[in-house]
Amino acid sequence: MGRIFISCRIFPDEIARLEREGHEVEMYPGDVIPREELLRGVAGADVLICPLSTRVDRDILAASPRLKIIANLGVGVDNIDLDEASARGIMVLNTPGVLTETVADLAVALMLAVARRIAELDKRLRAEGFPGWSFMPPYLGRDVWGSTLGIVGLGRIGAAVARRARCFSMAILYYSRARKPDLEAELGCRYVPLDELLAESDFVVLCVPLVPETRHLIGERELSLMKETAYLVNIARGPVVDEGALVRALREGRIAGAALDVFEREPEVHPGLLELDNVVLTPHIGSATLGTRRRMASLAVDGVLAALRGERPGNLVNPNAWPGKL
């Protein structure tokens, strides 16, 4: 039986599932584990279950000679040195599919919040009281309905955002590494080059994974292509956007606003973003609903148990690390 270290709090019933199979489980009782606690916890572990806030780098892997499985509580695995894990024969699992709809919900919520200035006006009303009804108030927003949406990355989440956008009668453009004819037919969306998408869209929603090609995908030049009335929404990964360039574009009025759930140097937030009223900020809550987090934990544990039984997990990210049997 294996020793399993979990670097954040998860649901007790999932821990009980692991223990019923005879595995020894230790769980860090907080949400963000200090590095020294992570090093101690993984030193004798066969399995690490971790969230994206746990950075599993080369040094962590070197300190884990028994480690066979890393189960990441999320779709992206950019917090893990995947090449090093694969070289060491460590299987990396993720939790795809179960969070798609929840993250897409947040994308729409962020579009509505920034366009209708909800966070800004909530703060103003609490501080100053109800300002009285006016036909031409100083806080007019912009319509989401009937506008043009540009989706960068038409994967599972991007497609789910597009399905919601149809309910708002939005024209949908997309840019992806490859065209998606089936989705074009289903969703009525149109493939365009990235520069054209940026120039034509009223809302640009980023749904790409973080890979070397997407780091700073949106920078000074790309922001200069957007309309002055357009909004940028990032539900992907923070480093996809050059935050310094974004702050300058927002301050200078070169775009209308931004809504961000992820940050370039997370958990640090660029101080310029905190100063701006035309920005909505949420602390990486894309999958943060009770139902979705339960499904993520369950899928991670399913994969771990399958792997420990010698079965190939369906959520294996690096198949080259599959040993055939543990």
C-alpha positions as CSV (number, residue, x, y, z in Angstrom):
1,M,0.0,0.0,0.0
2,G,1.1,3.5,-0.7
3,R,1.8,6.6,1.3
4,I,-0.1,9.6,0.0
5,F,0.7,13.3,0.8
6,I,-2.0,15.9,0.1
7,S,-0.6,19.5,0.1
8,C,-3.9,21.3,0.7
9,R,-7.3,20.6,2.4
10,I,-9.7,18.4,0.4
11,F,-13.0,16.7,1.3
12,P,-12.9,14.2,4.1
13,D,-14.9,11.6,2.2
14,E,-12.1,11.5,-0.5
15,I,-9.5,10.9,2.2
16,A,-11.7,8.1,3.5
17,R,-11.8,6.5,0.1
18,L,-8.0,6.4,0.0
19,E,-7.8,5.0,3.5
20,R,-10.4,2.3,2.8
21,E,-8.0,1.0,0.1
22,G,-5.3,0.6,2.8
23,H,-3.3,3.7,1.9
24,E,-1.6,5.9,4.5
25,V,-2.8,9.5,4.0
26,E,-1.3,12.8,5.4
27,M,-2.9,16.1,4.5
28,Y,-1.5,19.5,5.1
29,P,-4.2,21.4,7.1
30,G,-3.9,24.7,5.2
31,D,-4.5,26.0,1.7
32,V,-1.0,27.2,0.6
33,I,1.7,24.9,1.8
34,P,5.2,26.4,2.8
35,R,8.0,25.0,0.8
36,E,9.7,23.4,3.8
37,E,6.5,21.5,4.7
38,L,6.1,20.3,1.1
39,L,9.7,19.0,1.1
40,R,9.1,17.2,4.3
41,G,5.7,15.8,3.2
42,V,6.9,14.4,-0.2
43,A,10.2,13.0,1.1
44,G,8.7,9.5,1.8
45,A,5.5,9.7,-0.3
46,D,4.5,7.5,-3.2
47,V,1.8,9.9,-4.3
48,L,1.4,13.7,-4.1
49,I,-2.1,15.2,-4.5
50,C,-1.7,19.0,-5.0
51,P,-3.5,22.2,-6.2
52,L,-2.0,24.5,-8.8
53,S,-0.6,26.7,-6.0
54,T,1.8,23.9,-5.1
55,R,4.9,24.3,-7.3
56,V,6.5,21.0,-8.0
57,D,9.9,21.8,-9.4
58,R,13.1,19.9,-10.0
59,D,14.2,20.3,-6.4
60,I,11.0,19.0,-5.0
61,L,11.1,16.0,-7.3
62,A,14.7,15.3,-6.4
63,A,13.6,15.2,-2.7
64,S,11.0,12.6,-3.5
65,P,12.8,9.3,-4.4
66,R,9.7,7.2,-3.9
67,L,7.2,9.4,-5.8
68,K,5.3,7.6,-8.5
69,I,2.2,9.7,-9.0
70,I,1.4,13.5,-8.9
71,A,-2.3,14.2,-9.1
72,N,-2.9,17.9,-9.9
73,L,-6.2,19.4,-8.8
74,G,-6.8,21.3,-12.0
75,V,-6.5,21.0,-15.8
76,G,-3.3,22.9,-16.3
77,V,-0.1,21.4,-15.0
78,D,2.2,24.4,-15.5
79,N,3.0,24.3,-11.8
80,I,4.7,21.0,-12.3
81,D,8.1,20.4,-14.0
82,L,6.5,17.9,-16.4
83,D,9.7,17.1,-18.3
84,E,11.5,16.2,-15.1
85,A,8.6,14.2,-13.8
86,S,8.5,12.2,-17.0
87,A,12.2,11.6,-17.0
88,R,11.9,10.2,-13.5
89,G,9.0,8.0,-14.5
90,I,6.5,9.9,-12.3
91,M,2.9,9.9,-13.7
92,V,1.2,13.2,-13.7
93,L,-2.6,13.3,-13.5
94,N,-5.0,16.3,-14.0
95,T,-8.8,16.9,-13.7
96,P,-10.1,17.7,-17.2
97,G,-13.7,18.1,-18.1
98,V,-15.3,18.4,-14.7
99,L,-14.6,22.2,-14.3
100,T,-15.4,23.3,-17.9
101,E,-18.9,24.6,-17.4
102,T,-18.0,26.3,-14.1
103,V,-15.1,28.2,-15.6
104,A,-17.2,29.2,-18.6
105,D,-19.8,30.6,-16.2
106,L,-17.2,32.8,-14.6
107,A,-16.1,34.1,-18.0
108,V,-19.6,35.4,-18.6
109,A,-19.9,36.8,-15.1
110,L,-16.6,38.7,-15.6
111,M,-17.8,40.1,-19.0
112,L,-21.0,41.3,-17.4
113,A,-19.3,42.7,-14.3
114,V,-16.7,44.8,-16.2
115,A,-19.1,46.0,-18.9
116,R,-21.8,47.0,-16.5
117,R,-19.3,48.3,-13.9
118,I,-20.8,46.2,-11.2
119,A,-17.8,46.0,-8.8
120,E,-17.1,49.7,-9.2
121,L,-20.7,50.7,-8.5
122,D,-21.1,48.3,-5.6
123,K,-18.1,49.9,-3.9
124,R,-19.4,53.4,-4.7
125,L,-22.9,52.7,-3.3
126,R,-21.5,51.2,-0.1
127,A,-19.2,54.2,0.4
128,E,-21.5,57.1,-0.7
129,G,-25.1,55.7,-0.5
130,F,-27.6,55.5,-3.4
131,P,-26.9,58.3,-5.8
132,G,-30.5,58.7,-7.0
133,W,-31.9,57.6,-10.4
134,S,-30.6,59.5,-13.4
135,F,-31.3,59.0,-17.1
136,M,-27.7,60.0,-17.9
137,P,-25.7,59.0,-14.9
138,P,-21.9,59.2,-14.9
139,Y,-21.6,55.4,-14.7
140,L,-23.1,54.3,-18.0
141,G,-21.9,50.8,-18.9
142,R,-21.8,48.9,-22.2
143,D,-23.9,46.2,-23.7
144,V,-22.8,42.6,-23.7
145,W,-25.9,41.5,-25.7
146,G,-25.4,41.8,-29.5
147,S,-21.7,42.6,-29.2
148,T,-18.8,40.7,-30.8
149,L,-16.9,38.1,-28.7
150,G,-13.4,37.0,-29.6
151,I,-12.3,33.7,-28.0
152,V,-8.6,32.9,-27.9
153,G,-8.4,29.1,-27.6
154,L,-11.5,27.2,-28.6
155,G,-10.9,24.1,-26.4
156,R,-13.4,22.7,-23.9
157,I,-13.7,25.9,-21.9
158,G,-13.6,28.2,-24.9
159,A,-16.4,26.2,-26.6
160,A,-18.5,26.4,-23.4
161,V,-18.0,30.2,-23.3
162,A,-19.2,30.3,-27.0
163,R,-22.3,28.3,-26.2
164,R,-23.2,30.8,-23.5
165,A,-22.5,33.7,-25.8
166,R,-25.1,32.6,-28.2
167,C,-27.7,33.3,-25.5
168,F,-26.6,36.9,-25.7
169,S,-26.9,37.0,-29.5
170,M,-23.1,37.7,-29.7
171,A,-21.2,37.4,-33.0
172,I,-18.4,34.9,-32.1
173,L,-14.9,35.0,-33.5
174,Y,-12.2,32.5,-32.4
175,Y,-8.5,31.9,-32.8
176,S,-6.9,28.5,-32.0
177,R,-3.8,26.6,-33.1
178,A,-6.1,24.6,-35.4
179,R,-9.4,25.3,-37.0
180,K,-12.5,23.5,-35.5
181,P,-14.9,23.0,-38.3
182,D,-17.3,21.0,-36.2
183,L,-17.5,23.7,-33.6
184,E,-17.9,26.4,-36.3
185,A,-20.9,24.5,-37.6
186,E,-22.4,23.9,-34.1
187,L,-21.7,27.4,-32.6
188,G,-21.8,29.6,-35.7
189,C,-18.4,31.0,-34.8
190,R,-15.8,32.2,-37.3
191,Y,-12.1,31.5,-37.4
192,V,-9.9,34.5,-37.8
193,P,-6.2,35.3,-37.3
194,L,-5.4,36.6,-33.8
195,D,-4.7,40.2,-35.0
196,E,-8.1,40.3,-36.7
197,L,-9.9,38.9,-33.7
198,L,-8.3,41.6,-31.5
199,A,-9.3,44.4,-33.9
200,E,-12.9,43.3,-34.3
201,S,-13.9,42.1,-30.9
202,D,-15.8,44.0,-28.1
203,F,-14.8,41.3,-25.6
204,V,-11.6,39.2,-25.9
205,V,-11.7,36.1,-23.6
206,L,-8.4,34.2,-23.2
207,C,-8.9,30.4,-22.8
208,V,-5.4,29.1,-23.8
209,P,-3.1,26.8,-21.8
210,L,0.2,28.3,-20.5
211,V,2.9,27.0,-22.8
212,P,6.0,28.7,-24.1
213,E,4.1,29.9,-27.2
214,T,1.4,31.6,-25.1
215,R,3.5,33.4,-22.6
216,H,2.8,37.1,-23.1
217,L,0.6,36.2,-26.0
218,I,-1.1,39.5,-25.2
219,G,1.4,42.3,-24.9
220,E,1.9,45.9,-26.0
221,R,1.4,45.3,-29.7
222,E,-1.7,43.1,-29.3
223,L,-3.4,45.5,-26.9
224,S,-2.8,48.3,-29.4
225,L,-4.9,46.4,-31.9
226,M,-8.0,46.3,-29.7
227,K,-10.8,48.8,-29.8
228,E,-10.8,51.6,-27.3
229,T,-14.3,50.3,-26.3
230,A,-13.1,46.7,-25.9
231,Y,-12.6,44.6,-22.8
232,L,-10.0,41.9,-22.1
233,V,-11.0,38.9,-19.9
234,N,-8.4,36.4,-18.7
235,I,-9.6,33.0,-17.3
236,A,-6.5,31.1,-18.7
237,R,-3.2,31.7,-16.9
238,G,-1.7,35.0,-15.7
239,P,1.5,34.9,-17.7
240,V,-0.5,34.8,-21.0
241,V,-0.9,38.6,-20.5
242,D,1.9,41.1,-20.0
243,E,0.4,42.9,-17.0
244,G,2.7,45.9,-17.3
245,A,1.5,46.5,-20.8
246,L,-2.1,45.9,-19.8
247,V,-1.9,48.5,-17.0
248,R,-0.5,51.1,-19.4
249,A,-3.2,50.4,-21.9
250,L,-5.9,50.8,-19.2
251,R,-4.5,54.0,-17.8
252,E,-4.2,55.5,-21.2
253,G,-7.7,54.6,-22.2
254,R,-6.5,52.4,-25.1
255,I,-9.0,49.7,-24.0
256,A,-12.1,50.2,-22.0
257,G,-11.4,47.7,-19.2
258,A,-10.3,44.2,-18.1
259,A,-11.5,41.4,-15.9
260,L,-8.9,39.0,-14.6
261,D,-9.2,35.8,-12.6
262,V,-5.5,35.0,-12.9
263,F,-2.3,37.0,-12.6
264,E,1.1,37.0,-14.1
265,R,3.0,36.6,-10.8
266,E,0.3,35.0,-8.8
267,P,-0.4,35.3,-5.9
268,E,1.1,38.8,-6.4
269,V,-1.2,41.2,-8.2
270,H,0.3,44.1,-10.2
271,P,-0.3,47.2,-8.0
272,G,-1.4,49.2,-11.0
273,L,-4.4,46.9,-11.5
274,L,-5.5,47.5,-7.9
275,E,-5.7,51.2,-8.5
276,L,-8.0,51.1,-11.5
277,D,-11.8,51.3,-11.4
278,N,-12.2,49.8,-14.9
279,V,-10.8,46.4,-13.8
280,V,-12.6,43.5,-12.1
281,L,-10.3,41.2,-10.2
282,T,-11.1,37.7,-8.7
283,P,-8.6,35.4,-6.9
284,H,-8.3,32.5,-9.3
285,I,-11.8,31.2,-8.6
286,G,-12.6,29.7,-12.0
287,S,-13.5,26.3,-10.6
288,A,-14.4,27.4,-7.1
289,T,-17.9,26.1,-6.6
290,L,-18.7,23.4,-4.1
291,G,-20.0,20.9,-6.7
292,T,-17.0,21.4,-9.1
293,R,-14.4,21.2,-6.4
294,R,-16.0,17.9,-5.2
295,R,-15.8,16.5,-8.7
296,M,-12.2,17.6,-9.1
297,A,-11.2,15.9,-5.9
298,S,-13.1,12.8,-6.8
299,L,-11.5,12.6,-10.3
300,A,-8.0,13.0,-8.8
301,V,-8.6,10.3,-6.2
302,D,-10.1,8.0,-8.9
303,G,-6.9,8.4,-11.0
304,V,-4.6,7.8,-8.0
305,L,-6.5,4.6,-7.0
306,A,-6.5,3.3,-10.5
307,A,-2.8,3.9,-10.9
308,L,-2.0,2.3,-7.5
309,R,-4.0,-0.8,-8.6
310,G,-1.9,-1.0,-11.8
311,E,-4.5,0.4,-14.1
312,R,-3.8,3.2,-16.5
313,P,-5.7,6.3,-15.4
314,G,-7.8,8.1,-18.0
315,N,-6.5,11.5,-16.8
316,L,-2.8,10.7,-17.4
317,V,-1.0,13.8,-18.8
318,N,2.3,12.2,-19.6
319,P,1.7,8.7,-21.1
320,N,5.4,8.2,-21.6
321,A,5.7,7.8,-17.8
322,W,3.2,5.0,-17.7
323,P,5.1,1.9,-16.5
324,G,2.5,-0.6,-17.5
325,K,2.2,-1.7,-13.8
326,L,3.4,-0.4,-10.5
